[in-house]
Amino acid sequence: MFSLTHNLPIGFSRTTRRALSSSSISRAQGRVIFSGIQPTGVPHLGNYLGALSNWVKLQKEAAPEDELLFSIVGWHALTLPQDPDALALSRRDLLATLLAIGLDPKRSVLFHQDHNLAHTELAWILNCITPVGKLRRMTTWKTRLAASRNANDESEVDESLLNAGLFTYPVLQAADILVYRATHVPVGEDQTQHLELCRDLADIFNRTFTSLRPLFPLPSQLNTPSQRILSLRDPTSKMSKSSPDVQSRILLTDTAAQIKAKLRSAVTDSTAGITYDPIMRPGTSNLLTILAACADEDVHLVAQRYEGKGHGHLKGDVADAVEEMIKGPRAQFERIRHETAYLDEVARSGAEKANKLSVATMKIVRERLGLRP
């Protein structure tokens, strides 16, 4: 389904191109897929339809030789203020959620990023070869800072509030990927810039600390079908847990009654009829996007079925579709979240597997840097 061929940087010599190609082939016959999610507690509908459901699909469709790693990235959460007790609970709840939606710890490596110190070791090494100019061109730290301050847009962000961790977190993100020598990364469009930085840093390391073969493959963006789900109260922005309005999002733990109430109050417009027009009718289009994603249908075909119908009819159908989709994972989550011993064992086993995979990488990294025993 996906190619293991890497897009090689323009200007590389023929010898380097051959080395890169042979390195990718000898690394493994299959793909190494890595992705992570921050522990913000129970995911909302946007998280599920935008990323998590694709993780489950990747697991189902992966070849036997593919390696899949899905991480709860606790160190990334620290780039903004956190309540320690709330963070601990969020980490556990998110692991329970990943299991509840169908990720299998026997097939995929599920682990807490902070249980493998190789991530931060490699991040420091990569920080030492990362030009500051590249980090200044990153835009997502402004978005995160604006969201944490409930600012209307990035222009309202006071850069004096920027900490070094938030500024350099794309480097840690690169380390998350490269420490496992991942070949493919499923990310949304808003993370494309970060993956490009990861590729740049892999290339810089390979050229700076040369050997017979480059150490790091240049990871490819894995394009998976993902939906950008918008706020139910402000359809000009993404659905987010940082919004102060709890009616703006649907959590995977919401009851059927809560889902109906939130969708009943969803912002639409006063135009008669139902049409899909994300620019002129973002609220209505958002509801159609949710319904299409739940049914795994083309949104335009879904919109055609609602010609001549009203928003009340649409909202009711969306509520039913969402409830049908999440009722299974919700029940599983409520069961698993209380199985503390099981969750601890999954986390321990996943960390053990992740550490084994990263040990070989870091041994070579230290050797090439001159940090030898």
Secondary structure, 3 states (H helix, E strand, C coil): CCCCCCCCCCCCCHHHHHHHHHHHHHHCCCCEEEEEECCCCCCEHHHHHHHHHHHHHHHHHCCCCCEEEEEECHHHHCCCCCCHHHHHHHHHHHHHHHHHCCCCCCCCEEEEHHHCCHHHHHHHHHHCCCCHHHHHCCCHHHHHHHHHCCCCCHHHCCHHHCCHHHHHHHHHHHHHHHCCCCCEECCCHHHHHHHHHHHHHHHHHHHHCCCCCCCCCCCEECCCCCCCCECCCCCCCECCCCCCCHHHCCECCCCHHHHHHHHHCCCCCCCCCCCCCCCCCHHHHHHHHHHHHHHCCCHHHHHHHCCCCCHHHHHHHHHHHHHHHHHHHHHHHHHHCCCHHHHHHHHHHHHHHHHHHHHHHHHHHHHHHCCCC
